[in-house]
Amino acid sequence: MQGWMNVREEALNVLLAELLAERGLKALGEVVLKKGYPDVLLDVNGVRIIIEAKKQGRREELRGNCEARLDNGMCDICVMVEYAALNVTSISPTVSDLKEALLKGKYNVGFMTYLDRIGLEKWLTGFKPRVKSDFYMNIDFQEFVTYLMSVYEYTVAEDIVTPVVEKLKYIVNSFSRAVLSYGLDVNRLKEVLELREKSEKEA
């Protein structure tokens, strides 16, 4: 039934947050932050997750919103949610009607993390983000929660520091070997690169 199409998205977002909170997650709907107005804000063990939720037909807006949230440092994970199908038969549904519809409804869901926005695959050979960039279609509420927690676990477990440090070490060592092999004047190179020795006060 399409009765839910007349329900304001803000109301659905607040109720979605309530349902997530009932699942033990710290979730708030339609919150106000200094950098914007996320639809749903979650905090999972210190990892900030924002859910951007819309009715169908505004997927590009969802993508743009999530990219902005991540680029502005508002969250570590951004979730794109389309309310695909909610069974609301009443012309004037109550809060209970809407919560029941959300629990039994269908969603199209996509995930974006700060790892996607950093673009590590450009820097690290063989690095491939494991989060699905396309939407999971027509999933139920429990599947949505399961996917959400899977993306959270992947994001906190992914070690991006060690491979980046190793890559930087390799580049620096390669540069050092090249300098030595070509017999360049090290003092002149320091001058060009504006490198200086530490003073006694800095040591």
N, C-alpha and C positions, 0 to 999 in steps of 0.2 A: 504494500500500500504506500501511497505517496503523501499521506497526511503530514509526515515529518518534514517535508520540503518547506513548509511554511514556518517551521520552528527556527528561531534565530540561531546562528552558528555559535554565538557567545554562550547561549544556554546549553547547547550540546557540549561545548568545550568544558564548561564548569562541571557538568555531570560526568564527563569522561574523567576529569581529574578526581572527582569523588570516588568513582569506581576503582581507579588505580590506587587511591589512598586506602580503600577497603581491602586491597590486595597486599597491603603492607608497605606501599611505596609513599615517600614524601612527595605529594603532588598538590599543586595549587593551580586553579584555573583562572585565566584572564587576569594575570598579575601585571603590575606596573613596575618596570625597571627603568633605570636611568637611560639605558641605551635602546629601549623599545618596549613593545607590548606583546610578549609571547602568549600564545593561546593556552598552553599548559606548561608549567615549569616543574621539573622533578629534580630531586637531589638523591642520588644513590651512592652512599658511602663517599660523599665529597665530589662525585662526578656530576656535573650539571647537565641535564638533558632537557631540551626544549621540544615540545610537540607543536607543530603547526598543522592545524586541522581545518579542512574546508569541505564543502559539498562538492560533488563531482563537477568537472569542467574547468577547474582552475589550477591544473597541475603545474604549469609553468610558474604561476605565482607562488605556489608552494616551494618549488625548487629555488626561486629567487630569494624568498624569505629565509630559507634554511642556509643558503650560501651567505647571506648578510649576517645572520645570527652567528655563524661560525667565524666569519672574517672579522667581526667586531669583538670576538672573544667573549660572547655572551654564554656560550655553552661548549661542551666537548662533543656532544652528539646532538644532532637535530633529526627529528622524526617527521616525515611527511605523511599525513593521514587524510585520506578521502573517505567521507561517509558515503559508502556505496549503496547500502540498502538497510533501512530500518523499518521494522514492521510496526507502524503506528496507525491504528484504525480510528481513533477518536479525533473529532474535529478540534477539540480543546483538550489536548493530552495533559495529564498531570505530571508532576515530577517523577512519580513512581512509574507512570506509563513510559516516559522517556528513558529512564534508567533501565527498565526491563528491555526496551527496544535496543538500547546500546549494548546490553549484555548479550542479546540474541542476534544482533545485527551483523552485517558484513562490511569489511573495510578493505580499501586498497592502501597498502602501506609501503613506504620507501624510507631508507635510512641514509644519513650522511654524517660523517665524522670529521674531526679536524685532520685526520690522516688523509682523507680525500682532498681536502683543501690545500694541504701542504704540498701534495704532489710528489711524494717520496719516490714513486716509480721513475721519475726523471733523474733522480740522483743515485738510486741504488739499483744495480743490475739484479734483475730477478724478483724485485719486490712487487707483489701484486696484492692490493687491498682485497680482503676476503669478504667484505660487506657487499651485498648485492646492490648495485646501483639502480636497477629497475625496480618497479613496484611489485610486491607480492599482492596478487589479486584475489578478491573475495575471500579473505580470511576472517575467522571469527575472533571474538574478543580474547579468548584464551590463547589462540595462536599469536595474536598481536603482542600480548604480554610476553610470551615465550621468545618471540623474535627480538623484542626489545631487550630482554635480559641477555640474550645471546650476543647482541651487538655490544652491550655494556661490557660483558666479560671479555670479548675480543679486544675492545678498545683499551681496557686497563691491562691486559696481558701482553699486548704487542710492544716489544722492545724496539723503540726506534732510535734510542740514544746510542747503543753500542755499535750498530752498523754504520751510523753516521760518523761516529768517532773513528772507527776503523778506516772509513773512506777518506776522512781528512788526514789521518796518519799516512795513508798510502800516497796521497797527493803531495804532502809535505816532504816525505822521504824521497819521492821521485824527483821533486824539485831540487832537493839537497844534492842528490847524486848527479843531476844534470849540471848544477853549479860547479861541483868538484871536477867533473869530467871535462868541462870546457875551460877550466883554469881561470875562472872569472875572479876579479879582484873583490874579495869579500867585503872589505871596508867600503869600497865604492858602492857595492850593492846595498849595504846597510844605509848608506847615505841616500841613495835613490829611493829606497823603501821607507825612509824616515824612521829607521830603527835605531835605538840607542841603548846603551848599557844602563842598568839600574844604578842609581846613586846610592851612597851608603845609607841615606835616610830611608830609601824605598826598600832596601834589602832586608 
